[in-house]
Amino acid sequence: MGRVLGLDPLYAHGVSWAVLLIAVIKVLVAFGALLVSVMLMIWFERKVISDMQARIGPNRAGPWGLLQTLADGIKLFFKEDLLPERADRFVFKLAPYLSIVPALLAFVIVPVGGDVTVFGHTFELQVADPPVGILFLLAMSSVSVYGVMLAGWSSGSKYPLLGSVRASAQMISYEAALGLTVSMVVLLAGSLSTRAIVAAQAHTFFGSWYLVKAGILPFFLFLVAITAELNRPPFDLVEAEQELVGGFNTEYSSIRFALFFMAEFMNTITMSAVVVTLFLGGPDGPTAHVFILSWVIPVLWFLGKTLVFLFLYVWLRAALPRLRYDQLMDLGWKVLIPLSLGWVLVLAAFLVGRWWGLGVIVALLAVSGLLFRAVWVGSGVDEAEEFDVGEPPTLDVADAPGTVV
């Protein structure tokens, strides 16, 4: 009777150990895969940019320079760890971990594949699936900026401080647009779970993806918002080398600098996977109903989609110049947030029901006005900013001092 009711201590103990072992294995595999993918991503970015600029790129360590990133990491690990004289010692040492830990934790909610059954235990190819997975993702993206802010403040130098101030302003400006675009996906899926969002897109290949159902505009807005959140070019004003030497990490060296470097590329990989999860169906795609292929092919679909966005980020870095800071703020507050809010109204109007017709008309009018405003802002300076400087002064050569006529 105890076994039937699930009260047998040995039986329950065995199940709990199996579940715990599977969880530990998933954590270790995800951690190792992230570290390896970061190393390959750094090599991939350097190689692709060198090809775009007609250069060779990494070609010394390993075949095709594959081990160049590993060699650079070993060099950074053995370099001297510097501590500025006027730095806050505790916060200066803590800041790199506040950047790398959220980057690691944000990946745990990403479903990489489908369900797998091993020795009678069925588990998902996902580290964790909390019912508030999207909120957890937004929380991690917000917490990660604390590492950048504290790194700049605790360095005791003006250039890192300016970089950290820029990071906080940039995060606040684009977090609202990011949350609004994510809310559209949550409205369509009816759940905050990333597994449920992927399952809602898996009915028909491509036709049920939220790239199609929510529209191309939310996808584009989300892509721009997370690019700014990641401080990737052309939004990399936090570490603008021409203005701020190196930005928030100017005073860092050795393994602490490597942690910031890893966090940036790890966040890029994680957010590319999140885009695939929210808008492209995650591991959804044609598959074969064979034991091995039934879970291998979805993983390959997921990796292929993610690689497309990783290449897109590298392409943007090689092709686009850095924005001015006023352009960055204008894009976030005057374009992205109004367009995101307007499209939420359109989407909600379709989902409401009997008043959807009136709602669609009002929302379309609102979006049309916002688009006109966005084009007007992007077309040039406002009238208030235009002023007449008059004719430039002329100088007669004969009147110039020291001139021999």
TACORWO-V314336 format. One record per backbone hydrogen bond with DSSP energy under -1.0 kcal/mol. NH is the residue of the N-H (numbers start at 1). CO is the residue of the C=O. If there is no record, write none. Layout:
NH | CO
NH | CO
This chain:
5 | 1
7 | 2
12 | 8
13 | 9
14 | 10
15 | 11
16 | 12
17 | 13
18 | 14
19 | 15
20 | 16
21 | 17
22 | 18
23 | 19
24 | 20
25 | 21
26 | 22
27 | 23
28 | 24
29 | 25
30 | 26
31 | 27
32 | 28
33 | 29
34 | 30
35 | 31
36 | 32
37 | 33
38 | 34
39 | 35
40 | 36
41 | 37
42 | 38
43 | 39
44 | 40
45 | 41
46 | 42
47 | 43
48 | 44
49 | 45
50 | 46
51 | 47
52 | 48
53 | 49
54 | 51
55 | 50
65 | 62
66 | 63
67 | 61
68 | 65
71 | 67
72 | 68
73 | 69
74 | 70
75 | 71
76 | 72
77 | 73
78 | 74
87 | 84
88 | 154
92 | 88
93 | 89
94 | 90
95 | 91
98 | 94
100 | 96
101 | 97
104 | 100
105 | 101
106 | 102
108 | 105
110 | 107
112 | 125
116 | 123
118 | 121
121 | 118
123 | 116
125 | 114
126 | 124
128 | 108
133 | 130
134 | 192
136 | 132
137 | 133
138 | 134
139 | 135
140 | 136
141 | 137
142 | 138
143 | 139
144 | 140
146 | 143
149 | 145
150 | 146
151 | 147
152 | 148
153 | 149
154 | 150
161 | 157
162 | 158
163 | 159
164 | 160
165 | 161
166 | 162
167 | 163
168 | 164
169 | 165
170 | 166
171 | 167
172 | 168
173 | 169
174 | 170
175 | 171
178 | 174
179 | 175
180 | 176
181 | 177
182 | 178
183 | 179
184 | 180
185 | 181
186 | 182
187 | 183
188 | 184
189 | 185
190 | 186
197 | 193
198 | 194
199 | 195
200 | 196
207 | 205
208 | 204
209 | 206
211 | 279
212 | 209
213 | 209
214 | 210
220 | 216
221 | 217
222 | 218
223 | 219
224 | 220
225 | 221
226 | 222
227 | 223
228 | 224
229 | 225
230 | 226
232 | 227
235 | 232
244 | 240
246 | 244
247 | 244
250 | 247
252 | 249
257 | 253
258 | 254
259 | 255
260 | 256
261 | 257
262 | 258
263 | 259
264 | 260
265 | 261
266 | 262
267 | 263
268 | 264
269 | 265
270 | 266
271 | 267
272 | 268
273 | 269
274 | 270
275 | 271
276 | 272
277 | 273
278 | 274
279 | 275
280 | 276
282 | 276
284 | 281
290 | 288
294 | 290
295 | 292
296 | 292
297 | 293
300 | 296
301 | 297
302 | 298
303 | 299
304 | 300
305 | 301
306 | 302
307 | 303
308 | 304
309 | 305
310 | 306
311 | 307
312 | 308
313 | 309
314 | 310
315 | 311
316 | 312
317 | 313
318 | 314
319 | 315
320 | 316
323 | 234
328 | 324
329 | 325
330 | 326
331 | 327
332 | 328
333 | 329
334 | 330
336 | 331
337 | 332
339 | 335
340 | 336
341 | 337
342 | 338
343 | 339
344 | 340
345 | 341
346 | 342
347 | 343
348 | 344
349 | 345
350 | 346
351 | 347
352 | 348
356 | 353
359 | 355
360 | 356
361 | 357
362 | 358
363 | 359
364 | 360
365 | 361
366 | 362
367 | 363
368 | 364
369 | 365
370 | 366
371 | 367
372 | 368
373 | 369
374 | 370
375 | 371
376 | 372
377 | 373
378 | 374
379 | 375
386 | 383
403 | 400
